Amino acid sequence: MVLSSDELNPPKTPGQTRTMPASPEDNGKRESGVRSHLASDVTSRDIEAVTAFGNDMRKKLHQNANKGGWRGITNQTLLKLLVGELQELIEALEEGTPDEIRDECADIGNFAMMIHDNAGR
């Protein structure tokens, strides 16, 4: 299943539309403004959330250690696996428990980390 950009980036509230930048130059300004705003507003609760997410990712890595590493897998293959995990997250959001949702988020985070690690080499 291929998700459209609307499915991956839905409006915040029903009936709300997303605003798109007028040009690539506008997007750059908007992005840097968002980044600087986020960086200046990091709270201890944000750090706790990132730490909890990282701990869940680490737990999932240990649970799947028997599958081998990712360094011999292409980023394209990892991306396909990540998309599969996104579908599992969608299903968990529709029918799952909070624990199942968090597990799927950790799987997505791990596949993104694997791509990030491969790209750094």
Phi and psi restraints in degrees (range 20) as a CNS / XPLOR table:
assign (resid 1 and name C) (resid 2 and name N)
       (resid 2 and name CA) (resid 2 and name C) 1.0 -104.3 20.0 2
assign (resid 2 and name N) (resid 2 and name CA)
       (resid 2 and name C) (resid 3 and name N) 1.0 128.5 20.0 2
assign (resid 2 and name C) (resid 3 and name N)
       (resid 3 and name CA) (resid 3 and name C) 1.0 -92.4 20.0 2
assign (resid 3 and name N) (resid 3 and name CA)
       (resid 3 and name C) (resid 4 and name N) 1.0 139.2 20.0 2
assign (resid 3 and name C) (resid 4 and name N)
       (resid 4 and name CA) (resid 4 and name C) 1.0 -78.2 20.0 2
assign (resid 4 and name N) (resid 4 and name CA)
       (resid 4 and name C) (resid 5 and name N) 1.0 166.0 20.0 2
assign (resid 4 and name C) (resid 5 and name N)
       (resid 5 and name CA) (resid 5 and name C) 1.0 -63.5 20.0 2
assign (resid 5 and name N) (resid 5 and name CA)
       (resid 5 and name C) (resid 6 and name N) 1.0 -30.3 20.0 2
assign (resid 5 and name C) (resid 6 and name N)
       (resid 6 and name CA) (resid 6 and name C) 1.0 -66.9 20.0 2
assign (resid 6 and name N) (resid 6 and name CA)
       (resid 6 and name C) (resid 7 and name N) 1.0 -36.3 20.0 2
assign (resid 6 and name C) (resid 7 and name N)
       (resid 7 and name CA) (resid 7 and name C) 1.0 -72.5 20.0 2
assign (resid 7 and name N) (resid 7 and name CA)
       (resid 7 and name C) (resid 8 and name N) 1.0 -35.0 20.0 2
assign (resid 7 and name C) (resid 8 and name N)
       (resid 8 and name CA) (resid 8 and name C) 1.0 -78.5 20.0 2
assign (resid 8 and name N) (resid 8 and name CA)
       (resid 8 and name C) (resid 9 and name N) 1.0 -22.5 20.0 2
assign (resid 8 and name C) (resid 9 and name N)
       (resid 9 and name CA) (resid 9 and name C) 1.0 -136.2 20.0 2
assign (resid 9 and name N) (resid 9 and name CA)
       (resid 9 and name C) (resid 10 and name N) 1.0 66.8 20.0 2
assign (resid 9 and name C) (resid 10 and name N)
       (resid 10 and name CA) (resid 10 and name C) 1.0 -70.7 20.0 2
assign (resid 10 and name N) (resid 10 and name CA)
       (resid 10 and name C) (resid 11 and name N) 1.0 160.2 20.0 2
assign (resid 10 and name C) (resid 11 and name N)
       (resid 11 and name CA) (resid 11 and name C) 1.0 -59.2 20.0 2
assign (resid 11 and name N) (resid 11 and name CA)
       (resid 11 and name C) (resid 12 and name N) 1.0 155.5 20.0 2
assign (resid 11 and name C) (resid 12 and name N)
       (resid 12 and name CA) (resid 12 and name C) 1.0 -65.9 20.0 2
assign (resid 12 and name N) (resid 12 and name CA)
       (resid 12 and name C) (resid 13 and name N) 1.0 -40.5 20.0 2
assign (resid 12 and name C) (resid 13 and name N)
       (resid 13 and name CA) (resid 13 and name C) 1.0 -132.4 20.0 2
assign (resid 13 and name N) (resid 13 and name CA)
       (resid 13 and name C) (resid 14 and name N) 1.0 156.1 20.0 2
assign (resid 13 and name C) (resid 14 and name N)
       (resid 14 and name CA) (resid 14 and name C) 1.0 -54.6 20.0 2
assign (resid 14 and name N) (resid 14 and name CA)
       (resid 14 and name C) (resid 15 and name N) 1.0 134.2 20.0 2
assign (resid 14 and name C) (resid 15 and name N)
       (resid 15 and name CA) (resid 15 and name C) 1.0 86.3 20.0 2
assign (resid 15 and name N) (resid 15 and name CA)
       (resid 15 and name C) (resid 16 and name N) 1.0 -14.7 20.0 2
assign (resid 15 and name C) (resid 16 and name N)
       (resid 16 and name CA) (resid 16 and name C) 1.0 -79.6 20.0 2
assign (resid 16 and name N) (resid 16 and name CA)
       (resid 16 and name C) (resid 17 and name N) 1.0 140.6 20.0 2
assign (resid 16 and name C) (resid 17 and name N)
       (resid 17 and name CA) (resid 17 and name C) 1.0 -105.9 20.0 2
assign (resid 17 and name N) (resid 17 and name CA)
       (resid 17 and name C) (resid 18 and name N) 1.0 153.7 20.0 2
assign (resid 17 and name C) (resid 18 and name N)
       (resid 18 and name CA) (resid 18 and name C) 1.0 -82.9 20.0 2
assign (resid 18 and name N) (resid 18 and name CA)
       (resid 18 and name C) (resid 19 and name N) 1.0 145.1 20.0 2
assign (resid 18 and name C) (resid 19 and name N)
       (resid 19 and name CA) (resid 19 and name C) 1.0 -97.0 20.0 2
assign (resid 19 and name N) (resid 19 and name CA)
       (resid 19 and name C) (resid 20 and name N) 1.0 134.1 20.0 2
assign (resid 19 and name C) (resid 20 and name N)
       (resid 20 and name CA) (resid 20 and name C) 1.0 -106.8 20.0 2
assign (resid 20 and name N) (resid 20 and name CA)
       (resid 20 and name C) (resid 21 and name N) 1.0 146.9 20.0 2
assign (resid 20 and name C) (resid 21 and name N)
       (resid 21 and name CA) (resid 21 and name C) 1.0 -63.6 20.0 2
assign (resid 21 and name N) (resid 21 and name CA)
       (resid 21 and name C) (resid 22 and name N) 1.0 148.4 20.0 2
assign (resid 21 and name C) (resid 22 and name N)
       (resid 22 and name CA) (resid 22 and name C) 1.0 -69.3 20.0 2
assign (resid 22 and name N) (resid 22 and name CA)
       (resid 22 and name C) (resid 23 and name N) 1.0 -30.0 20.0 2
assign (resid 22 and name C) (resid 23 and name N)
       (resid 23 and name CA) (resid 23 and name C) 1.0 -153.3 20.0 2
assign (resid 23 and name N) (resid 23 and name CA)
       (resid 23 and name C) (resid 24 and name N) 1.0 165.1 20.0 2
assign (resid 23 and name C) (resid 24 and name N)
       (resid 24 and name CA) (resid 24 and name C) 1.0 -58.0 20.0 2
assign (resid 24 and name N) (resid 24 and name CA)
       (resid 24 and name C) (resid 25 and name N) 1.0 -34.3 20.0 2
assign (resid 24 and name C) (resid 25 and name N)
       (resid 25 and name CA) (resid 25 and name C) 1.0 -64.8 20.0 2
assign (resid 25 and name N) (resid 25 and name CA)
       (resid 25 and name C) (resid 26 and name N) 1.0 -40.0 20.0 2
assign (resid 25 and name C) (resid 26 and name N)
       (resid 26 and name CA) (resid 26 and name C) 1.0 -64.2 20.0 2
assign (resid 26 and name N) (resid 26 and name CA)
       (resid 26 and name C) (resid 27 and name N) 1.0 -39.6 20.0 2
assign (resid 26 and name C) (resid 27 and name N)
       (resid 27 and name CA) (resid 27 and name C) 1.0 -61.2 20.0 2
assign (resid 27 and name N) (resid 27 and name CA)
       (resid 27 and name C) (resid 28 and name N) 1.0 -41.2 20.0 2
assign (resid 27 and name C) (resid 28 and name N)
       (resid 28 and name CA) (resid 28 and name C) 1.0 -60.7 20.0 2
assign (resid 28 and name N) (resid 28 and name CA)
       (resid 28 and name C) (resid 29 and name N) 1.0 -42.3 20.0 2
assign (resid 28 and name C) (resid 29 and name N)
       (resid 29 and name CA) (resid 29 and name C) 1.0 -66.2 20.0 2
assign (resid 29 and name N) (resid 29 and name CA)
       (resid 29 and name C) (resid 30 and name N) 1.0 -42.8 20.0 2
assign (resid 29 and name C) (resid 30 and name N)
       (resid 30 and name CA) (resid 30 and name C) 1.0 -64.0 20.0 2
assign (resid 30 and name N) (resid 30 and name CA)
       (resid 30 and name C) (resid 31 and name N) 1.0 -44.8 20.0 2
assign (resid 30 and name C) (resid 31 and name N)
       (resid 31 and name CA) (resid 31 and name C) 1.0 -61.9 20.0 2
assign (resid 31 and name N) (resid 31 and name CA)
       (resid 31 and name C) (resid 32 and name N) 1.0 -46.0 20.0 2
assign (resid 31 and name C) (resid 32 and name N)
       (resid 32 and name CA) (resid 32 and name C) 1.0 -67.0 20.0 2
assign (resid 32 and name N) (resid 32 and name CA)
       (resid 32 and name C) (resid 33 and name N) 1.0 -33.3 20.0 2
assign (resid 32 and name C) (resid 33 and name N)
       (resid 33 and name CA) (resid 33 and name C) 1.0 -66.6 20.0 2
assign (resid 33 and name N) (resid 33 and name CA)
       (resid 33 and name C) (resid 34 and name N) 1.0 -39.8 20.0 2
assign (resid 33 and name C) (resid 34 and name N)
       (resid 34 and name CA) (resid 34 and name C) 1.0 -66.3 20.0 2
assign (resid 34 and name N) (resid 34 and name CA)
       (resid 34 and name C) (resid 35 and name N) 1.0 -45.4 20.0 2
assign (resid 34 and name C) (resid 35 and name N)
       (resid 35 and name CA) (resid 35 and name C) 1.0 -60.7 20.0 2
assign (resid 35 and name N) (resid 35 and name CA)
       (resid 35 and name C) (resid 36 and name N) 1.0 -46.3 20.0 2
assign (resid 35 and name C) (resid 36 and name N)
       (resid 36 and name CA) (resid 36 and name C) 1.0 -67.6 20.0 2
assign (resid 36 and name N) (resid 36 and name CA)
       (resid 36 and name C) (resid 37 and name N) 1.0 -34.4 20.0 2
assign (resid 36 and name C) (resid 37 and name N)
       (resid 37 and name CA) (resid 37 and name C) 1.0 -65.0 20.0 2
assign (resid 37 and name N) (resid 37 and name CA)
       (resid 37 and name C) (resid 38 and name N) 1.0 -46.0 20.0 2
assign (resid 37 and name C) (resid 38 and name N)
       (resid 38 and name CA) (resid 38 and name C) 1.0 -64.2 20.0 2
assign (resid 38 and name N) (resid 38 and name CA)
       (resid 38 and name C) (resid 39 and name N) 1.0 -43.6 20.0 2
assign (resid 38 and name C) (resid 39 and name N)
       (resid 39 and name CA) (resid 39 and name C) 1.0 -62.9 20.0 2
assign (resid 39 and name N) (resid 39 and name CA)
       (resid 39 and name C) (resid 40 and name N) 1.0 -34.8 20.0 2
assign (resid 39 and name C) (resid 40 and name N)
       (resid 40 and name CA) (resid 40 and name C) 1.0 -81.2 20.0 2
assign (resid 40 and name N) (resid 40 and name CA)
       (resid 40 and name C) (resid 41 and name N) 1.0 -13.5 20.0 2
assign (resid 40 and name C) (resid 41 and name N)
       (resid 41 and name CA) (resid 41 and name C) 1.0 -110.5 20.0 2
assign (resid 41 and name N) (resid 41 and name CA)
       (resid 41 and name C) (resid 42 and name N) 1.0 20.9 20.0 2
assign (resid 41 and name C) (resid 42 and name N)
       (resid 42 and name CA) (resid 42 and name C) 1.0 -72.1 20.0 2
assign (resid 42 and name N) (resid 42 and name CA)
       (resid 42 and name C) (resid 43 and name N) 1.0 125.5 20.0 2
assign (resid 42 and name C) (resid 43 and name N)
       (resid 43 and name CA) (resid 43 and name C) 1.0 -107.8 20.0 2
assign (resid 43 and name N) (resid 43 and name CA)
       (resid 43 and name C) (resid 44 and name N) 1.0 171.0 20.0 2
assign (resid 43 and name C) (resid 44 and name N)
       (resid 44 and name CA) (resid 44 and name C) 1.0 -63.7 20.0 2
assign (resid 44 and name N) (resid 44 and name CA)
       (resid 44 and name C) (resid 45 and name N) 1.0 -31.5 20.0 2
assign (resid 44 and name C) (resid 45 and name N)
       (resid 45 and name CA) (resid 45 and name C) 1.0 -65.2 20.0 2
assign (resid 45 and name N) (resid 45 and name CA)
       (resid 45 and name C) (resid 46 and name N) 1.0 -37.2 20.0 2
assign (resid 45 and name C) (resid 46 and name N)
       (resid 46 and name CA) (resid 46 and name C) 1.0 -63.0 20.0 2
assign (resid 46 and name N) (resid 46 and name CA)
       (resid 46 and name C) (resid 47 and name N) 1.0 -44.4 20.0 2
assign (resid 46 and name C) (resid 47 and name N)
       (resid 47 and name CA) (resid 47 and name C) 1.0 -63.7 20.0 2
assign (resid 47 and name N) (resid 47 and name CA)
       (resid 47 and name C) (resid 48 and name N) 1.0 -39.9 20.0 2
assign (resid 47 and name C) (resid 48 and name N)
       (resid 48 and name CA) (resid 48 and name C) 1.0 -61.5 20.0 2
assign (resid 48 and name N) (resid 48 and name CA)
       (resid 48 and name C) (resid 49 and name N) 1.0 -41.0 20.0 2
assign (resid 48 and name C) (resid 49 and name N)
       (resid 49 and name CA) (resid 49 and name C) 1.0 -65.2 20.0 2
assign (resid 49 and name N) (resid 49 and name CA)
       (resid 49 and name C) (resid 50 and name N) 1.0 -42.8 20.0 2
assign (resid 49 and name C) (resid 50 and name N)
       (resid 50 and name CA) (resid 50 and name C) 1.0 -65.2 20.0 2
assign (resid 50 and name N) (resid 50 and name CA)
       (resid 50 and name C) (resid 51 and name N) 1.0 -40.9 20.0 2
assign (resid 50 and name C) (resid 51 and name N)
       (resid 51 and name CA) (resid 51 and name C) 1.0 -63.5 20.0 2
assign (resid 51 and name N) (resid 51 and name CA)
       (resid 51 and name C) (resid 52 and name N) 1.0 -44.7 20.0 2
assign (resid 51 and name C) (resid 52 and name N)
       (resid 52 and name CA) (resid 52 and name C) 1.0 -62.9 20.0 2
assign (resid 52 and name N) (resid 52 and name CA)
       (resid 52 and name C) (resid 53 and name N) 1.0 -41.6 20.0 2
assign (resid 52 and name C) (resid 53 and name N)
       (resid 53 and name CA) (resid 53 and name C) 1.0 -62.7 20.0 2
assign (resid 53 and name N) (resid 53 and name CA)
       (resid 53 and name C) (resid 54 and name N) 1.0 -45.8 20.0 2
assign (resid 53 and name C) (resid 54 and name N)
       (resid 54 and name CA) (resid 54 and name C) 1.0 -61.1 20.0 2
assign (resid 54 and name N) (resid 54 and name CA)
       (resid 54 and name C) (resid 55 and name N) 1.0 -39.9 20.0 2
assign (resid 54 and name C) (resid 55 and name N)
       (resid 55 and name CA) (resid 55 and name C) 1.0 -64.0 20.0 2
assign (resid 55 and name N) (resid 55 and name CA)
       (resid 55 and name C) (resid 56 and name N) 1.0 -40.3 20.0 2
assign (resid 55 and name C) (resid 56 and name N)
       (resid 56 and name CA) (resid 56 and name C) 1.0 -64.8 20.0 2
assign (resid 56 and name N) (resid 56 and name CA)
       (resid 56 and name C) (resid 57 and name N) 1.0 -39.5 20.0 2
assign (resid 56 and name C) (resid 57 and name N)
       (resid 57 and name CA) (resid 57 and name C) 1.0 -62.6 20.0 2
assign (resid 57 and name N) (resid 57 and name CA)
       (resid 57 and name C) (resid 58 and name N) 1.0 -44.9 20.0 2
assign (resid 57 and name C) (resid 58 and name N)
       (resid 58 and name CA) (resid 58 and name C) 1.0 -61.3 20.0 2
assign (resid 58 and name N) (resid 58 and name CA)
       (resid 58 and name C) (resid 59 and name N) 1.0 -43.5 20.0 2
assign (resid 58 and name C) (resid 59 and name N)
       (resid 59 and name CA) (resid 59 and name C) 1.0 -58.9 20.0 2
assign (resid 59 and name N) (resid 59 and name CA)
       (resid 59 and name C) (resid 60 and name N) 1.0 -44.2 20.0 2
assign (resid 59 and name C) (resid 60 and name N)
       (resid 60 and name CA) (resid 60 and name C) 1.0 -66.4 20.0 2
assign (resid 60 and name N) (resid 60 and name CA)
       (resid 60 and name C) (resid 61 and name N) 1.0 -37.2 20.0 2
assign (resid 60 and name C) (resid 61 and name N)
       (resid 61 and name CA) (resid 61 and name C) 1.0 -60.7 20.0 2
assign (resid 61 and name N) (resid 61 and name CA)
       (resid 61 and name C) (resid 62 and name N) 1.0 -44.1 20.0 2
assign (resid 61 and name C) (resid 62 and name N)
       (resid 62 and name CA) (resid 62 and name C) 1.0 -64.7 20.0 2
assign (resid 62 and name N) (resid 62 and name CA)
       (resid 62 and name C) (resid 63 and name N) 1.0 -40.2 20.0 2
assign (resid 62 and name C) (resid 63 and name N)
       (resid 63 and name CA) (resid 63 and name C) 1.0 -63.0 20.0 2
assign (resid 63 and name N) (resid 63 and name CA)
       (resid 63 and name C) (resid 64 and name N) 1.0 -29.5 20.0 2
assign (resid 63 and name C) (resid 64 and name N)
       (resid 64 and name CA) (resid 64 and name C) 1.0 -106.6 20.0 2
assign (resid 64 and name N) (resid 64 and name CA)
       (resid 64 and name C) (resid 65 and name N) 1.0 14.0 20.0 2
assign (resid 64 and name C) (resid 65 and name N)
       (resid 65 and name CA) (resid 65 and name C) 1.0 -59.5 20.0 2
assign (resid 65 and name N) (resid 65 and name CA)
       (resid 65 and name C) (resid 66 and name N) 1.0 -28.1 20.0 2
assign (resid 65 and name C) (resid 66 and name N)
       (resid 66 and name CA) (resid 66 and name C) 1.0 -68.0 20.0 2
assign (resid 66 and name N) (resid 66 and name CA)
       (resid 66 and name C) (resid 67 and name N) 1.0 -12.0 20.0 2
assign (resid 66 and name C) (resid 67 and name N)
       (resid 67 and name CA) (resid 67 and name C) 1.0 -84.7 20.0 2
assign (resid 67 and name N) (resid 67 and name CA)
       (resid 67 and name C) (resid 68 and name N) 1.0 -6.4 20.0 2
assign (resid 67 and name C) (resid 68 and name N)
       (resid 68 and name CA) (resid 68 and name C) 1.0 90.5 20.0 2
assign (resid 68 and name N) (resid 68 and name CA)
       (resid 68 and name C) (resid 69 and name N) 1.0 179.5 20.0 2
assign (resid 68 and name C) (resid 69 and name N)
       (resid 69 and name CA) (resid 69 and name C) 1.0 -88.5 20.0 2
assign (resid 69 and name N) (resid 69 and name CA)
       (resid 69 and name C) (resid 70 and name N) 1.0 -178.4 20.0 2
assign (resid 69 and name C) (resid 70 and name N)
       (resid 70 and name CA) (resid 70 and name C) 1.0 -108.8 20.0 2
assign (resid 70 and name N) (resid 70 and name CA)
       (resid 70 and name C) (resid 71 and name N) 1.0 -8.3 20.0 2
assign (resid 70 and name C) (resid 71 and name N)
       (resid 71 and name CA) (resid 71 and name C) 1.0 -67.6 20.0 2
assign (resid 71 and name N) (resid 71 and name CA)
       (resid 71 and name C) (resid 72 and name N) 1.0 -17.2 20.0 2
assign (resid 71 and name C) (resid 72 and name N)
       (resid 72 and name CA) (resid 72 and name C) 1.0 -97.1 20.0 2
assign (resid 72 and name N) (resid 72 and name CA)
       (resid 72 and name C) (resid 73 and name N) 1.0 5.3 20.0 2
assign (resid 72 and name C) (resid 73 and name N)
       (resid 73 and name CA) (resid 73 and name C) 1.0 -103.1 20.0 2
assign (resid 73 and name N) (resid 73 and name CA)
       (resid 73 and name C) (resid 74 and name N) 1.0 136.0 20.0 2
assign (resid 73 and name C) (resid 74 and name N)
       (resid 74 and name CA) (resid 74 and name C) 1.0 -69.4 20.0 2
assign (resid 74 and name N) (resid 74 and name CA)
       (resid 74 and name C) (resid 75 and name N) 1.0 154.5 20.0 2
assign (resid 74 and name C) (resid 75 and name N)
       (resid 75 and name CA) (resid 75 and name C) 1.0 -62.1 20.0 2
assign (resid 75 and name N) (resid 75 and name CA)
       (resid 75 and name C) (resid 76 and name N) 1.0 -33.0 20.0 2
assign (resid 75 and name C) (resid 76 and name N)
       (resid 76 and name CA) (resid 76 and name C) 1.0 -62.9 20.0 2
assign (resid 76 and name N) (resid 76 and name CA)
       (resid 76 and name C) (resid 77 and name N) 1.0 -43.4 20.0 2
assign (resid 76 and name C) (resid 77 and name N)
       (resid 77 and name CA) (resid 77 and name C) 1.0 -65.7 20.0 2
assign (resid 77 and name N) (resid 77 and name CA)
       (resid 77 and name C) (resid 78 and name N) 1.0 -43.8 20.0 2
assign (resid 77 and name C) (resid 78 and name N)
       (resid 78 and name CA) (resid 78 and name C) 1.0 -60.4 20.0 2
assign (resid 78 and name N) (resid 78 and name CA)
       (resid 78 and name C) (resid 79 and name N) 1.0 -38.5 20.0 2
assign (resid 78 and name C) (resid 79 and name N)
       (resid 79 and name CA) (resid 79 and name C) 1.0 -63.8 20.0 2
assign (resid 79 and name N) (resid 79 and name CA)
       (resid 79 and name C) (resid 80 and name N) 1.0 -41.2 20.0 2
assign (resid 79 and name C) (resid 80 and name N)
       (resid 80 and name CA) (resid 80 and name C) 1.0 -61.7 20.0 2
assign (resid 80 and name N) (resid 80 and name CA)
       (resid 80 and name C) (resid 81 and name N) 1.0 -40.4 20.0 2
assign (resid 80 and name C) (resid 81 and name N)
       (resid 81 and name CA) (resid 81 and name C) 1.0 -66.4 20.0 2
assign (resid 81 and name N) (resid 81 and name CA)
       (resid 81 and name C) (resid 82 and name N) 1.0 -39.0 20.0 2
assign (resid 81 and name C) (resid 82 and name N)
       (resid 82 and name CA) (resid 82 and name C) 1.0 -61.8 20.0 2
assign (resid 82 and name N) (resid 82 and name CA)
       (resid 82 and name C) (resid 83 and name N) 1.0 -43.4 20.0 2
assign (resid 82 and name C) (resid 83 and name N)
       (resid 83 and name CA) (resid 83 and name C) 1.0 -62.0 20.0 2
assign (resid 83 and name N) (resid 83 and name CA)
       (resid 83 and name C) (resid 84 and name N) 1.0 -39.1 20.0 2
assign (resid 83 and name C) (resid 84 and name N)
       (resid 84 and name CA) (resid 84 and name C) 1.0 -61.3 20.0 2
assign (resid 84 and name N) (resid 84 and name CA)
       (resid 84 and name C) (resid 85 and name N) 1.0 -39.4 20.0 2
assign (resid 84 and name C) (resid 85 and name N)
       (resid 85 and name CA) (resid 85 and name C) 1.0 -67.4 20.0 2
assign (resid 85 and name N) (resid 85 and name CA)
       (resid 85 and name C) (resid 86 and name N) 1.0 -34.7 20.0 2
assign (resid 85 and name C) (resid 86 and name N)
       (resid 86 and name CA) (resid 86 and name C) 1.0 -60.7 20.0 2
assign (resid 86 and name N) (resid 86 and name CA)
       (resid 86 and name C) (resid 87 and name N) 1.0 -40.8 20.0 2
assign (resid 86 and name C) (resid 87 and name N)
       (resid 87 and name CA) (resid 87 and name C) 1.0 -64.0 20.0 2
assign (resid 87 and name N) (resid 87 and name CA)
       (resid 87 and name C) (resid 88 and name N) 1.0 -40.3 20.0 2
assign (resid 87 and name C) (resid 88 and name N)
       (resid 88 and name CA) (resid 88 and name C) 1.0 -63.8 20.0 2
assign (resid 88 and name N) (resid 88 and name CA)
       (resid 88 and name C) (resid 89 and name N) 1.0 -35.7 20.0 2
assign (resid 88 and name C) (resid 89 and name N)
       (resid 89 and name CA) (resid 89 and name C) 1.0 -65.7 20.0 2
assign (resid 89 and name N) (resid 89 and name CA)
       (resid 89 and name C) (resid 90 and name N) 1.0 -42.2 20.0 2
assign (resid 89 and name C) (resid 90 and name N)
       (resid 90 and name CA) (resid 90 and name C) 1.0 -57.5 20.0 2
assign (resid 90 and name N) (resid 90 and name CA)
       (resid 90 and name C) (resid 91 and name N) 1.0 -45.4 20.0 2
assign (resid 90 and name C) (resid 91 and name N)
       (resid 91 and name CA) (resid 91 and name C) 1.0 -64.5 20.0 2
assign (resid 91 and name N) (resid 91 and name CA)
       (resid 91 and name C) (resid 92 and name N) 1.0 -41.0 20.0 2
assign (resid 91 and name C) (resid 92 and name N)
       (resid 92 and name CA) (resid 92 and name C) 1.0 -64.8 20.0 2
assign (resid 92 and name N) (resid 92 and name CA)
       (resid 92 and name C) (resid 93 and name N) 1.0 -37.5 20.0 2
assign (resid 92 and name C) (resid 93 and name N)
       (resid 93 and name CA) (resid 93 and name C) 1.0 -65.1 20.0 2
assign (resid 93 and name N) (resid 93 and name CA)
       (resid 93 and name C) (resid 94 and name N) 1.0 -33.0 20.0 2
assign (resid 93 and name C) (resid 94 and name N)
       (resid 94 and name CA) (resid 94 and name C) 1.0 -79.8 20.0 2
assign (resid 94 and name N) (resid 94 and name CA)
       (resid 94 and name C) (resid 95 and name N) 1.0 -36.3 20.0 2
assign (resid 94 and name C) (resid 95 and name N)
       (resid 95 and name CA) (resid 95 and name C) 1.0 -134.1 20.0 2
assign (resid 95 and name N) (resid 95 and name CA)
       (resid 95 and name C) (resid 96 and name N) 1.0 -7.3 20.0 2
assign (resid 95 and name C) (resid 96 and name N)
       (resid 96 and name CA) (resid 96 and name C) 1.0 -92.0 20.0 2
assign (resid 96 and name N) (resid 96 and name CA)
       (resid 96 and name C) (resid 97 and name N) 1.0 177.0 20.0 2
assign (resid 96 and name C) (resid 97 and name N)
       (resid 97 and name CA) (resid 97 and name C) 1.0 -90.0 20.0 2
assign (resid 97 and name N) (resid 97 and name CA)
       (resid 97 and name C) (resid 98 and name N) 1.0 165.1 20.0 2
assign (resid 97 and name C) (resid 98 and name N)
       (resid 98 and name CA) (resid 98 and name C) 1.0 -56.5 20.0 2
assign (resid 98 and name N) (resid 98 and name CA)
       (resid 98 and name C) (resid 99 and name N) 1.0 -37.6 20.0 2
assign (resid 98 and name C) (resid 99 and name N)
       (resid 99 and name CA) (resid 99 and name C) 1.0 -64.6 20.0 2
assign (resid 99 and name N) (resid 99 and name CA)
       (resid 99 and name C) (resid 100 and name N) 1.0 -40.3 20.0 2
assign (resid 99 and name C) (resid 100 and name N)
       (resid 100 and name CA) (resid 100 and name C) 1.0 -65.9 20.0 2
assign (resid 100 and name N) (resid 100 and name CA)
       (resid 100 and name C) (resid 101 and name N) 1.0 -38.1 20.0 2
assign (resid 100 and name C) (resid 101 and name N)
       (resid 101 and name CA) (resid 101 and name C) 1.0 -63.3 20.0 2
assign (resid 101 and name N) (resid 101 and name CA)
       (resid 101 and name C) (resid 102 and name N) 1.0 -46.6 20.0 2
assign (resid 101 and name C) (resid 102 and name N)
       (resid 102 and name CA) (resid 102 and name C) 1.0 -63.3 20.0 2
assign (resid 102 and name N) (resid 102 and name CA)
       (resid 102 and name C) (resid 103 and name N) 1.0 -38.9 20.0 2
assign (resid 102 and name C) (resid 103 and name N)
       (resid 103 and name CA) (resid 103 and name C) 1.0 -61.4 20.0 2
assign (resid 103 and name N) (resid 103 and name CA)
       (resid 103 and name C) (resid 104 and name N) 1.0 -43.8 20.0 2
assign (resid 103 and name C) (resid 104 and name N)
       (resid 104 and name CA) (resid 104 and name C) 1.0 -66.7 20.0 2
assign (resid 104 and name N) (resid 104 and name CA)
       (resid 104 and name C) (resid 105 and name N) 1.0 -37.9 20.0 2
assign (resid 104 and name C) (resid 105 and name N)
       (resid 105 and name CA) (resid 105 and name C) 1.0 -62.3 20.0 2
assign (resid 105 and name N) (resid 105 and name CA)
       (resid 105 and name C) (resid 106 and name N) 1.0 -40.7 20.0 2
assign (resid 105 and name C) (resid 106 and name N)
       (resid 106 and name CA) (resid 106 and name C) 1.0 -64.4 20.0 2
assign (resid 106 and name N) (resid 106 and name CA)
       (resid 106 and name C) (resid 107 and name N) 1.0 -39.8 20.0 2
assign (resid 106 and name C) (resid 107 and name N)
       (resid 107 and name CA) (resid 107 and name C) 1.0 -61.0 20.0 2
assign (resid 107 and name N) (resid 107 and name CA)
       (resid 107 and name C) (resid 108 and name N) 1.0 -44.0 20.0 2
assign (resid 107 and name C) (resid 108 and name N)
       (resid 108 and name CA) (resid 108 and name C) 1.0 -62.5 20.0 2
assign (resid 108 and name N) (resid 108 and name CA)
       (resid 108 and name C) (resid 109 and name N) 1.0 -45.3 20.0 2
assign (resid 108 and name C) (resid 109 and name N)
       (resid 109 and name CA) (resid 109 and name C) 1.0 -59.2 20.0 2
assign (resid 109 and name N) (resid 109 and name CA)
       (resid 109 and name C) (resid 110 and name N) 1.0 -40.5 20.0 2
assign (resid 109 and name C) (resid 110 and name N)
       (resid 110 and name CA) (resid 110 and name C) 1.0 -66.5 20.0 2
assign (resid 110 and name N) (resid 110 and name CA)
       (resid 110 and name C) (resid 111 and name N) 1.0 -42.6 20.0 2
assign (resid 110 and name C) (resid 111 and name N)
       (resid 111 and name CA) (resid 111 and name C) 1.0 -66.1 20.0 2
assign (resid 111 and name N) (resid 111 and name CA)
       (resid 111 and name C) (resid 112 and name N) 1.0 -37.5 20.0 2
assign (resid 111 and name C) (resid 112 and name N)
       (resid 112 and name CA) (resid 112 and name C) 1.0 -64.2 20.0 2
assign (resid 112 and name N) (resid 112 and name CA)
       (resid 112 and name C) (resid 113 and name N) 1.0 -40.1 20.0 2
assign (resid 112 and name C) (resid 113 and name N)
       (resid 113 and name CA) (resid 113 and name C) 1.0 -63.0 20.0 2
assign (resid 113 and name N) (resid 113 and name CA)
       (resid 113 and name C) (resid 114 and name N) 1.0 -40.2 20.0 2
assign (resid 113 and name C) (resid 114 and name N)
       (resid 114 and name CA) (resid 114 and name C) 1.0 -62.4 20.0 2
assign (resid 114 and name N) (resid 114 and name CA)
       (resid 114 and name C) (resid 115 and name N) 1.0 -43.7 20.0 2
assign (resid 114 and name C) (resid 115 and name N)
       (resid 115 and name CA) (resid 115 and name C) 1.0 -63.1 20.0 2
assign (resid 115 and name N) (resid 115 and name CA)
       (resid 115 and name C) (resid 116 and name N) 1.0 -43.5 20.0 2
assign (resid 115 and name C) (resid 116 and name N)
       (resid 116 and name CA) (resid 116 and name C) 1.0 -59.3 20.0 2
assign (resid 116 and name N) (resid 116 and name CA)
       (resid 116 and name C) (resid 117 and name N) 1.0 -44.2 20.0 2
assign (resid 116 and name C) (resid 117 and name N)
       (resid 117 and name CA) (resid 117 and name C) 1.0 -65.0 20.0 2
assign (resid 117 and name N) (resid 117 and name CA)
       (resid 117 and name C) (resid 118 and name N) 1.0 -45.0 20.0 2
assign (resid 117 and name C) (resid 118 and name N)
       (resid 118 and name CA) (resid 118 and name C) 1.0 -61.9 20.0 2
assign (resid 118 and name N) (resid 118 and name CA)
       (resid 118 and name C) (resid 119 and name N) 1.0 -37.2 20.0 2
assign (resid 118 and name C) (resid 119 and name N)
       (resid 119 and name CA) (resid 119 and name C) 1.0 -69.7 20.0 2
assign (resid 119 and name N) (resid 119 and name CA)
       (resid 119 and name C) (resid 120 and name N) 1.0 -23.6 20.0 2
assign (resid 119 and name C) (resid 120 and name N)
       (resid 120 and name CA) (resid 120 and name C) 1.0 -81.1 20.0 2
assign (resid 120 and name N) (resid 120 and name CA)
       (resid 120 and name C) (resid 121 and name N) 1.0 -4.4 20.0 2
